Amino acid sequence: MILYGIPTCDTCKKALKALEAAGRDVTFRDIRAEPLSEAEWSELIAEFGTNLVNTKSTTWRGLSDWMKHSEADAQLAAHPTLMKRPVIRDEDRLYLGWDEDVQAALLG
């Protein structure tokens, strides 16, 4: 299992802690320190579309109007931390966020 996020994200910390407490083997991938490839971004955008962009973030609010109206892939390429977090890969399944549905699916 891979958890994609940033180490300062409280939601990523909560998810990582809960998954590890449940006995899951989790690799944390810091998307700042180890940026996603174009192919990885493409896969995530294909799976989640514009939901992958966190439009409630401080980073989003600081974007120019032009960037806010550009495609999700351009936004995420320029500002990877715009990614809604965490993204969790469990074998061949992808999950976005850490809501009750994701917790139920991963913590059983």
C-alpha distances in whole Angstrom, upper triangle without the diagonal:
4,7,10,13,16,17,20,18,19,17,14,15,15,12,11,13,13,10,11,14,13,11,8,6,5,6,9,10,14,15,19,19,16,18,16,18,20,19,15,18,19,16,15,19,20,17,18,22,23,21,19,22,22,26,27,26,28,27,28,31,32,32,35,36,36,32,32,33,31,28,25,24,27,26,22,24,26,24,21,20,22,18,18,15,12,11,7,6,5,6,10,10,10,11,13,15,15,17,18,17,14,14,16,13,10,12,15
4,6,10,13,14,17,16,17,15,12,13,15,11,10,13,14,11,12,15,15,14,10,9,6,5,6,7,10,12,15,15,13,14,13,15,18,16,13,15,17,15,13,17,18,16,17,20,21,19,17,19,20,24,24,23,25,24,25,28,29,29,32,33,33,29,29,30,28,26,22,21,24,23,19,20,23,21,17,17,19,15,15,12,10,8,6,5,7,9,11,11,10,10,12,13,14,17,19,18,14,15,17,15,12,15,17
4,6,9,11,14,12,13,11,8,10,11,8,7,11,12,10,11,15,15,15,11,10,7,6,5,6,9,10,13,14,12,13,12,16,18,17,13,14,17,15,13,16,18,16,16,19,19,17,14,17,17,21,21,19,22,21,22,25,26,26,29,31,31,27,26,28,27,24,20,20,22,21,17,19,21,19,15,14,16,13,12,9,6,6,5,6,9,12,13,12,10,9,10,10,11,14,17,16,12,13,16,15,12,14,17
4,7,10,12,11,13,11,8,11,13,11,10,14,15,13,15,18,18,18,15,14,10,9,6,5,6,6,10,11,10,10,9,13,15,15,11,12,15,13,11,14,16,15,14,17,17,15,12,14,14,18,19,17,19,18,19,22,23,22,26,27,27,23,23,25,23,21,17,17,19,17,14,15,17,15,11,11,12,9,10,7,6,5,6,8,11,14,15,13,11,10,10,10,12,16,18,18,14,16,19,17,15,17,20
4,7,9,7,10,9,6,9,12,10,10,13,15,14,16,19,19,20,17,16,12,11,7,6,5,6,8,10,10,10,11,14,16,17,14,13,17,16,13,15,18,17,15,17,17,15,12,13,12,16,16,14,16,15,16,19,20,20,24,25,26,22,21,24,22,21,17,17,18,16,13,15,16,13,10,8,10,8,8,6,5,7,9,12,15,17,18,17,13,12,11,10,12,15,18,19,15,16,20,19,17,19,22
4,6,6,9,10,7,9,12,12,11,14,16,16,17,20,21,22,19,18,14,12,9,8,5,6,7,9,10,11,12,16,18,20,16,16,19,19,16,18,21,20,19,20,19,18,15,15,14,17,16,14,15,14,16,19,19,19,23,25,26,22,22,25,23,22,19,19,19,17,14,16,16,13,10,8,11,10,11,8,8,11,13,15,18,21,22,20,17,16,14,13,14,18,21,22,18,19,23,22,20,21,25
4,6,8,10,7,7,11,12,10,12,15,15,15,18,20,20,19,17,14,12,9,9,7,9,9,10,12,13,15,19,22,23,19,19,23,22,20,22,25,23,22,24,23,21,18,18,17,20,19,16,17,16,19,21,21,22,26,28,29,25,25,28,27,26,23,22,23,21,18,19,19,16,14,11,14,13,14,11,11,13,14,17,19,22,24,22,20,18,17,15,15,19,22,23,20,19,23,23,20,21,25
4,6,9,8,8,11,13,12,14,16,17,18,20,22,23,21,21,17,16,12,12,10,11,11,12,15,16,18,21,24,25,22,21,25,24,21,23,26,25,23,24,23,21,18,18,16,18,17,14,14,14,17,19,19,21,24,27,28,24,24,27,27,26,23,23,23,21,18,20,19,16,14,11,14,14,13,11,12,15,17,20,22,25,26,25,22,20,17,15,15,19,22,23,21,20,24,24,22,23,26
4,6,5,6,9,10,11,12,14,16,17,18,20,21,20,20,16,16,12,12,10,12,12,14,16,16,17,21,23,24,21,19,23,22,19,21,24,22,20,21,20,18,16,15,13,16,14,11,13,13,15,17,18,20,24,25,27,23,22,25,25,24,21,21,22,19,17,19,19,15,13,10,12,11,10,8,9,12,14,18,20,23,24,22,19,17,14,12,12,15,18,20,17,17,21,21,19,20,24
4,5,5,6,9,10,11,12,14,15,16,18,20,19,20,17,17,14,15,13,15,16,17,19,20,21,24,26,27,23,22,26,25,21,23,26,24,21,23,22,19,17,17,15,17,15,13,15,16,18,19,21,22,26,28,29,26,25,28,28,27,23,24,25,22,20,23,23,19,17,14,15,14,12,10,10,14,15,19,20,24,25,23,20,17,15,12,11,13,16,18,16,15,19,20,18,18,22
4,5,5,6,9,10,11,12,14,15,17,19,17,18,15,16,13,14,14,15,16,18,19,19,20,23,25,25,21,21,23,22,19,20,23,21,18,21,20,16,15,15,13,16,14,13,15,16,18,20,21,23,26,28,29,26,24,27,27,25,22,23,24,21,19,22,22,19,16,13,14,13,10,7,7,11,12,16,18,21,22,20,17,14,11,8,7,10,13,15,12,12,16,17,15,15,19
4,5,5,6,8,10,11,12,14,15,17,15,15,12,12,9,10,10,12,14,15,16,16,17,20,22,23,19,19,22,20,17,19,22,20,18,20,20,17,15,16,14,17,16,15,17,17,19,21,22,23,27,28,29,26,24,27,27,25,21,22,23,21,18,20,21,18,15,12,14,12,10,7,5,9,10,13,15,19,20,18,15,13,11,9,8,12,14,16,13,12,16,16,14,15,19
4,6,5,6,9,10,11,12,14,16,14,15,12,12,10,12,12,14,15,16,17,19,20,23,26,26,22,22,25,24,21,23,26,23,22,24,24,21,19,19,17,21,19,17,19,20,21,23,24,26,30,31,32,29,28,31,30,29,25,25,27,24,21,24,24,21,18,15,17,16,14,10,9,12,13,16,17,21,22,20,18,16,15,12,10,14,16,18,15,14,17,18,15,15,19
4,6,5,6,9,10,10,12,14,14,15,13,14,12,15,15,17,19,20,21,22,22,26,28,28,24,24,26,25,22,24,26,23,22,24,24,21,19,20,18,21,19,18,20,21,23,25,26,28,31,33,34,30,29,32,31,30,26,27,29,26,23,26,27,23,20,18,19,17,15,11,10,13,13,16,17,21,22,20,18,15,14,11,9,11,13,15,13,11,14,16,13,13,16
4,5,5,6,8,10,11,13,11,12,10,12,10,13,14,16,18,19,19,20,20,23,25,25,21,21,24,22,19,21,23,20,19,22,22,19,17,19,17,21,19,19,21,22,23,25,27,28,31,32,33,30,28,31,30,28,24,25,27,25,22,24,26,22,19,17,18,16,13,10,8,10,9,13,13,17,19,16,14,12,11,9,7,10,11,13,10,8,12,13,10,10,14
4,6,5,6,8,10,11,9,10,7,9,8,11,12,15,17,17,18,19,19,23,25,24,21,21,24,22,20,23,24,22,21,24,24,21,19,21,20,23,22,21,23,23,25,27,28,29,33,34,35,31,30,32,32,30,26,26,28,26,23,25,26,23,20,18,19,17,15,12,9,11,10,12,13,16,19,17,15,13,14,12,10,13,15,16,13,11,15,15,11,11,15
4,6,5,6,9,10,10,11,10,12,11,14,15,18,20,20,21,22,23,26,29,28,25,25,28,26,23,26,28,25,24,27,27,24,22,24,22,25,24,23,25,25,27,29,30,32,35,37,38,34,33,35,35,33,29,30,32,29,26,28,29,26,23,21,22,20,18,15,13,15,13,16,16,19,22,20,19,16,17,14,12,15,15,17,14,12,15,16,13,11,15
4,5,5,6,9,9,11,10,13,13,16,18,20,23,23,23,24,24,27,30,29,25,26,28,26,23,26,27,24,23,27,27,23,22,24,22,26,24,24,26,27,28,30,32,33,36,38,38,35,33,36,35,33,29,30,32,30,27,29,31,28,24,22,23,21,18,15,13,15,13,15,15,18,21,18,17,15,16,13,10,12,12,14,12,9,11,13,10,8,12
4,5,5,7,5,8,7,11,11,14,17,19,22,22,21,23,22,25,27,26,23,24,26,23,21,24,25,22,22,25,26,23,21,24,23,26,25,25,27,27,28,31,32,33,37,38,38,35,33,36,35,32,29,29,31,29,26,28,30,27,24,22,23,20,18,15,12,13,11,12,11,15,17,16,15,13,15,13,11,13,13,14,11,9,11,11,8,7,10
4,5,5,5,7,7,10,11,15,17,20,22,22,21,23,23,26,29,28,24,26,28,26,24,27,28,25,25,28,29,26,24,26,25,29,28,27,29,29,31,33,34,35,39,40,41,37,36,38,37,35,31,31,33,31,28,30,31,29,25,24,25,23,21,17,15,16,13,14,13,16,19,18,18,17,18,17,14,17,17,18,15,12,15,15,11,10,13
4,5,7,10,11,14,15,18,20,23,25,25,25,27,27,30,32,31,28,29,31,29,26,30,31,28,27,31,31,28,26,28,27,30,29,28,30,31,32,35,36,37,41,42,43,39,38,40,40,37,34,34,36,34,31,33,34,31,28,26,28,25,23,19,17,18,16,18,16,19,22,21,20,19,20,18,15,17,17,18,16,13,14,15,12,9,12
4,6,9,11,14,16,19,21,24,27,27,26,28,27,30,32,31,27,28,30,27,25,29,29,26,26,30,31,27,26,28,27,31,30,29,32,32,33,36,37,38,42,43,43,40,38,40,39,37,33,34,36,34,31,33,35,32,29,27,28,25,23,20,17,18,15,16,14,17,20,18,18,17,19,18,15,16,15,16,14,11,12,12,9,6,9
4,7,9,13,15,18,21,24,26,26,25,27,26,29,32,30,26,28,30,27,26,29,30,27,27,31,32,29,27,30,29,33,32,31,33,34,35,37,39,39,43,44,44,41,40,42,41,38,34,34,37,35,32,33,35,33,29,28,29,26,25,21,18,19,16,16,14,16,19,18,19,18,20,20,17,19,18,19,16,14,15,14,11,9,11
4,6,10,12,15,18,21,24,23,22,24,23,25,28,26,23,25,27,24,22,26,26,23,24,27,29,26,24,27,26,30,30,29,31,31,32,35,36,37,40,41,41,38,37,39,37,35,31,31,33,32,28,30,32,30,26,25,27,23,22,18,16,15,12,12,10,12,16,15,15,15,17,17,15,18,17,17,14,12,14,12,9,9,11
4,7,10,13,16,19,22,21,19,22,21,23,26,24,21,23,25,23,21,25,26,23,24,27,29,26,24,27,27,30,30,29,31,31,32,35,36,36,40,41,41,37,36,38,37,34,30,30,32,31,27,29,31,29,25,24,26,23,22,19,16,15,12,12,10,12,15,15,16,16,18,18,17,20,20,20,16,15,17,15,12,12,15
4,6,10,13,15,18,17,16,18,18,20,23,22,18,20,23,20,19,22,23,21,21,25,26,23,21,23,23,27,27,26,28,27,28,31,32,32,36,37,37,33,33,35,33,31,27,26,29,27,24,25,27,25,21,20,22,19,19,15,13,12,9,10,9,11,14,14,14,14,15,16,15,18,19,19,15,14,17,15,11,12,15
4,6,10,12,15,14,13,15,15,17,20,19,16,18,21,19,18,21,23,21,21,24,25,23,20,22,23,26,26,25,27,25,27,30,31,31,34,36,35,32,31,33,32,29,26,24,27,25,22,23,25,23,19,18,21,18,18,15,12,12,10,10,11,12,15,15,14,15,16,16,16,20,21,21,17,17,20,18,14,16,19
4,6,9,12,11,10,13,13,16,19,19,15,17,20,18,17,20,22,20,20,23,23,21,18,20,20,23,23,21,23,22,24,27,27,27,31,33,32,29,28,31,29,27,23,22,24,23,19,20,22,19,16,15,18,15,15,12,10,10,9,11,12,14,17,16,15,14,15,14,15,18,21,21,17,17,20,19,15,17,20
4,6,9,8,7,9,9,13,16,16,13,14,17,16,15,18,20,19,19,21,21,20,16,18,18,22,22,20,22,20,22,25,25,25,28,30,30,26,26,28,26,24,21,19,21,20,16,17,18,16,13,13,15,13,14,12,10,10,10,11,13,15,17,16,14,15,15,15,16,20,22,22,18,19,22,21,18,20,23
4,5,5,6,8,9,13,16,17,14,14,18,18,16,18,21,20,19,21,21,20,16,17,17,20,20,18,19,17,19,22,22,22,25,28,27,24,24,26,25,23,20,19,20,18,15,15,16,14,10,10,13,12,13,11,10,11,12,14,17,19,20,19,17,17,16,15,17,20,23,24,20,21,24,23,20,22,25
4,6,5,5,6,10,13,14,11,11,15,15,13,15,18,18,17,18,18,17,14,14,15,18,19,16,17,15,17,20,20,19,22,25,24,20,21,23,21,20,16,15,16,15,11,11,13,11,7,8,11,9,12,10,10,11,12,14,17,19,19,19,16,16,15,15,17,21,24,24,20,22,25,24,21,24,27
4,6,6,9,12,14,17,14,14,17,18,16,18,21,21,20,21,20,20,16,16,16,19,19,16,16,14,16,19,18,18,21,24,23,20,21,23,21,20,18,16,16,15,12,11,12,10,7,7,11,11,14,13,13,14,16,18,21,23,23,23,20,20,18,18,20,23,27,27,24,25,28,27,25,27,30
4,6,10,12,16,17,15,15,19,20,18,20,23,23,23,24,23,23,19,19,19,22,23,20,20,18,20,23,22,22,25,27,27,23,24,27,25,24,21,19,19,18,15,14,15,13,11,11,15,14,17,15,15,16,17,18,21,23,24,24,21,21,20,20,22,25,29,29,25,26,29,28,26,27,31
4,7,9,13,14,12,13,16,17,16,18,21,21,21,22,22,22,18,19,20,23,24,21,22,19,21,24,23,23,26,28,27,23,24,27,24,23,20,17,18,18,14,13,15,14,11,12,15,14,17,15,15,14,16,16,19,20,21,21,19,20,19,20,22,25,28,28,24,25,28,27,24,26,30
4,6,9,11,10,10,13,14,13,15,18,18,18,19,19,19,16,16,17,20,22,19,20,17,19,22,21,20,23,25,24,20,21,23,20,19,16,14,14,14,11,9,11,11,8,10,13,12,15,14,14,14,15,16,19,20,20,20,18,19,18,19,21,25,28,27,24,25,28,27,25,27,30
4,7,8,6,6,10,11,10,12,14,15,15,16,17,17,14,15,17,20,22,20,21,18,19,23,22,21,23,25,23,20,21,22,19,17,14,12,13,13,10,9,12,12,8,11,13,11,14,14,14,12,14,13,17,18,17,17,15,16,16,17,20,23,26,25,22,24,27,25,23,26,28
4,5,5,6,9,10,11,12,14,16,17,17,18,19,15,17,19,22,24,22,24,21,21,25,24,22,24,26,24,20,22,23,19,17,15,12,13,14,11,9,13,13,11,14,15,14,17,17,17,15,16,15,19,19,18,18,16,18,18,20,23,26,29,28,25,27,29,27,25,28,31
4,5,5,6,9,10,10,12,14,15,15,16,18,15,16,19,21,24,23,24,21,21,24,24,21,23,24,22,18,20,20,17,14,13,9,11,13,10,8,12,13,12,15,15,14,17,18,18,16,18,17,20,20,18,19,17,19,18,21,24,27,30,28,25,28,30,28,27,30,32
4,5,5,6,9,10,10,12,14,14,17,18,15,17,20,23,25,24,26,23,23,27,27,24,26,27,24,21,22,22,19,16,14,11,13,15,13,12,15,16,14,17,17,15,18,19,18,15,16,15,18,17,15,16,15,17,18,21,24,26,29,27,24,27,29,26,25,28,30
4,5,5,6,9,10,11,12,13,15,16,13,15,18,21,23,22,24,21,21,25,25,23,25,26,24,21,22,22,19,16,13,11,14,15,11,11,15,15,12,15,15,13,15,15,15,12,13,11,15,15,13,14,12,14,14,17,20,23,25,24,21,23,25,23,21,25,27
4,5,5,6,8,10,10,10,12,13,10,11,15,17,20,19,21,18,18,22,22,20,22,22,21,17,18,18,15,12,10,7,10,11,8,8,12,12,10,12,12,10,13,14,14,11,13,13,17,17,16,15,13,14,13,16,19,22,25,23,20,23,26,23,22,26,28
4,6,5,6,9,10,10,12,13,11,13,17,19,22,21,24,21,20,24,24,21,23,23,21,18,19,18,15,12,10,7,11,13,10,10,14,15,13,16,15,13,15,16,17,14,15,15,18,18,15,15,13,15,15,18,21,23,26,24,22,25,27,24,24,27,29
4,6,5,6,9,10,13,13,11,14,17,20,23,22,25,23,22,25,26,24,26,26,24,21,21,21,18,15,12,11,14,15,13,13,17,17,15,17,16,13,15,16,15,12,13,11,14,14,12,11,10,12,13,16,19,21,24,21,19,22,24,21,20,24,26
4,5,5,6,8,10,10,7,11,14,16,19,19,22,19,19,22,23,21,24,24,23,19,19,19,17,14,11,10,13,13,11,12,16,15,12,14,13,10,11,12,12,9,10,10,13,14,12,11,8,10,9,13,16,18,21,19,16,19,21,19,18,22,24
4,5,5,5,7,8,7,9,13,15,18,18,21,19,17,21,22,19,21,21,20,17,16,16,14,10,7,7,11,11,10,11,15,14,12,14,13,10,11,13,14,11,14,14,17,18,15,14,11,12,11,14,18,19,22,20,18,22,23,21,21,25,26
4,6,6,9,10,10,13,16,18,21,22,25,22,21,24,25,23,24,24,22,20,19,18,16,12,11,10,14,15,13,15,18,18,16,18,16,14,15,16,17,13,15,14,17,17,14,13,11,13,13,16,19,21,23,20,19,22,24,21,22,25,26
4,6,10,9,9,12,15,18,20,21,24,22,21,24,26,24,26,25,24,22,20,20,19,15,12,12,16,16,14,17,20,19,17,18,16,13,13,14,14,11,12,12,14,15,12,10,8,9,10,13,16,17,19,17,15,19,20,17,18,22,22
4,6,6,6,9,12,14,16,17,21,19,18,21,23,21,23,23,22,19,18,18,16,13,10,12,15,14,13,16,18,17,15,16,14,11,10,12,12,10,12,13,15,17,14,12,9,9,8,11,14,15,18,15,14,18,19,17,18,21,23
4,5,6,8,11,13,16,17,20,19,16,19,21,19,21,20,19,16,15,14,13,10,7,9,12,12,12,14,17,16,15,16,13,11,11,14,15,13,15,16,19,20,18,15,13,13,11,14,17,18,21,19,18,21,23,21,22,25,26
4,5,6,9,9,13,14,17,16,13,16,18,16,17,16,16,14,11,11,11,8,6,9,11,10,10,13,15,14,14,14,11,10,10,13,15,14,17,18,21,23,21,18,15,14,12,14,17,18,21,19,18,22,24,22,23,26,28
4,5,7,9,11,13,16,16,13,16,18,17,19,19,19,16,14,14,14,12,9,12,14,12,12,15,17,15,14,14,11,9,8,11,12,11,14,16,19,21,19,16,13,12,9,10,14,14,17,16,15,18,20,19,20,23,24
4,6,9,12,12,15,14,12,16,18,16,19,19,18,15,14,15,14,11,8,10,12,10,9,12,14,12,11,11,8,6,5,8,10,9,12,14,17,19,18,15,12,11,8,9,13,14,18,17,15,18,20,19,19,22,24
4,6,9,9,12,11,9,12,14,12,15,15,15,12,10,12,12,10,7,9,11,8,7,11,12,10,9,9,6,5,6,9,12,11,15,17,21,23,21,19,15,14,11,11,15,16,20,19,18,20,23,22,22,25,27
4,5,6,9,9,7,10,12,12,15,15,17,13,11,14,14,13,10,13,14,10,10,14,14,11,10,9,5,6,5,8,11,12,16,18,22,24,23,21,17,15,11,10,13,15,18,19,17,19,22,22,22,24,27
4,6,9,8,6,8,11,10,13,13,14,12,9,11,13,13,11,14,14,11,12,15,15,12,13,11,8,9,8,12,15,16,19,22,25,28,27,24,20,18,14,14,16,17,21,21,20,22,25,25,25,27,30
4,7,8,7,7,11,12,15,15,17,15,12,15,16,17,14,17,18,14,14,18,17,14,15,12,9,11,9,12,15,17,20,23,26,29,28,25,22,19,15,13,16,16,20,21,20,22,25,25,25,27,29
4,5,5,6,9,10,14,15,17,14,12,16,17,17,14,17,17,13,13,16,15,11,12,9,7,9,9,11,14,16,19,23,26,29,28,25,22,19,16,14,16,17,21,22,21,22,26,26,25,27,30
4,5,5,6,9,12,14,17,14,13,16,17,19,17,18,18,14,14,17,15,12,13,10,9,12,12,14,16,19,22,26,29,32,31,29,25,23,19,17,19,21,24,26,24,26,29,29,29,30,33
4,6,5,7,10,13,14,11,11,14,15,16,14,15,14,11,11,13,11,8,10,8,6,10,11,13,16,18,22,24,28,30,30,28,24,22,19,17,20,22,26,26,25,26,30,30,29,30,33
4,5,5,9,10,12,9,7,11,12,13,12,14,13,9,10,13,11,9,11,9,7,10,11,14,17,18,22,24,28,30,29,27,23,22,18,17,20,21,25,25,24,26,29,29,29,31,33
4,6,8,9,12,11,9,12,14,16,15,17,16,12,14,17,14,12,14,13,10,14,14,17,20,21,25,28,31,34,33,31,27,25,21,20,22,23,27,28,27,28,32,32,32,33,36
4,7,9,12,10,9,13,14,16,16,17,15,12,14,16,13,11,14,12,11,15,16,18,21,23,26,29,33,35,34,32,28,27,23,22,25,26,30,30,29,31,34,34,34,35,38
4,6,8,6,6,10,11,13,13,14,12,9,12,13,10,9,13,12,10,14,16,18,21,22,26,28,32,34,33,31,27,26,23,22,25,26,30,31,29,31,34,34,34,36,38
4,5,5,6,9,10,13,14,16,13,11,14,15,12,12,16,16,14,17,19,22,25,25,29,31,35,37,35,34,30,29,25,25,28,30,33,33,32,35,37,37,37,39,42
4,5,5,6,9,12,14,16,13,12,15,16,14,14,18,18,15,18,20,23,26,26,30,32,35,37,36,34,30,29,26,26,29,30,33,33,32,35,37,37,37,40,42
4,6,5,6,10,12,14,11,10,14,15,13,14,17,18,15,18,20,24,26,26,30,31,35,37,35,33,30,29,26,26,30,31,34,34,33,36,38,37,38,40,42
4,5,5,8,9,11,8,6,10,11,9,10,13,14,12,14,17,20,23,23,26,28,32,33,31,30,26,26,23,23,27,28,32,31,30,32,35,34,34,37,39
4,6,8,9,12,10,7,11,13,11,11,14,14,11,14,15,19,21,21,25,27,31,32,31,29,25,24,21,21,25,25,29,29,28,30,33,32,32,35,37
4,7,9,11,10,9,13,14,13,14,16,17,14,16,17,21,23,23,27,28,32,33,31,29,26,25,22,23,26,27,30,30,29,32,34,33,34,37,39
4,7,8,6,7,10,11,11,12,14,16,13,15,17,20,23,22,25,26,30,31,29,28,24,24,21,23,26,27,31,30,29,32,34,33,33,36,38
4,5,5,6,9,10,11,12,13,15,13,13,15,19,21,19,23,23,27,28,26,24,21,21,19,21,24,25,29,27,26,29,32,30,30,33,35
4,5,5,6,8,10,10,11,12,10,10,12,15,17,16,19,20,23,25,23,21,18,18,15,17,21,22,25,24,23,26,28,27,27,30,32
4,5,5,6,9,10,10,12,11,10,13,16,17,16,19,19,23,24,22,21,18,18,16,18,22,24,27,26,24,27,29,27,27,30,32
4,6,5,6,8,10,13,11,12,15,18,20,18,22,22,26,27,25,24,21,22,19,21,25,26,30,29,27,30,32,31,30,33,36
4,6,5,6,8,10,7,9,12,15,17,17,20,22,25,27,25,24,20,20,18,19,22,24,28,27,25,28,30,29,29,32,34
4,5,5,5,7,6,7,10,13,14,14,17,18,22,24,22,21,18,18,15,16,20,22,26,25,23,25,28,27,26,29,31
4,6,6,9,9,10,14,16,17,16,19,20,24,25,23,23,20,20,18,20,23,25,29,28,26,28,31,29,28,31,34
4,6,9,9,11,15,17,18,18,22,23,27,28,27,26,23,23,20,21,24,27,30,30,28,30,33,32,31,33,36
4,6,6,8,12,13,16,16,19,21,25,27,26,25,21,21,18,18,21,24,27,27,25,27,30,29,28,31,33
4,5,6,10,11,12,12,16,17,21,23,22,21,18,17,15,15,19,21,25,25,22,24,27,26,25,27,30
4,5,8,9,11,12,15,18,21,24,23,22,18,17,14,14,16,19,23,23,21,22,26,25,24,26,29
4,6,9,11,12,16,18,22,24,23,21,18,16,13,13,16,18,22,22,20,22,25,25,24,26,29
4,6,8,8,12,15,18,20,20,18,14,13,10,10,13,16,19,19,17,19,22,21,20,23,26
4,6,7,11,14,17,20,19,17,13,11,7,7,10,12,16,16,14,16,19,18,18,20,23
3,5,9,12,15,18,18,16,12,10,7,5,8,11,14,15,12,14,17,17,15,17,20
4,6,10,12,16,16,14,10,8,6,5,7,10,13,14,10,12,15,15,13,15,18
4,7,10,13,13,10,7,6,5,6,9,12,14,14,10,12,15,14,12,15,18
4,6,10,10,8,6,5,7,8,9,12,14,13,9,11,13,11,9,12,15
4,6,7,6,5,7,9,11,13,15,17,15,11,13,15,12,10,14,16
4,6,5,6,8,11,13,14,16,16,14,11,12,13,10,8,12,13
4,6,8,11,14,17,17,19,20,17,14,16,16,13,11,15,15
4,7,10,14,17,18,20,20,17,15,17,17,14,13,17,17
4,7,10,13,14,16,17,14,11,14,14,11,11,14,15
4,7,10,12,14,15,13,10,13,14,11,11,14,16
4,7,8,10,12,9,7,10,11,9,9,13,14
4,7,9,11,10,8,11,13,12,12,15,17
4,6,9,9,7,9,12,12,12,14,16
4,7,8,6,6,10,10,10,11,14
4,6,5,6,9,10,11,12,13
4,6,5,6,9,10,10,11
4,5,5,6,9,10,10
4,5,5,6,8,10
4,5,5,5,8
4,6,5,5
4,6,6
4,6
4
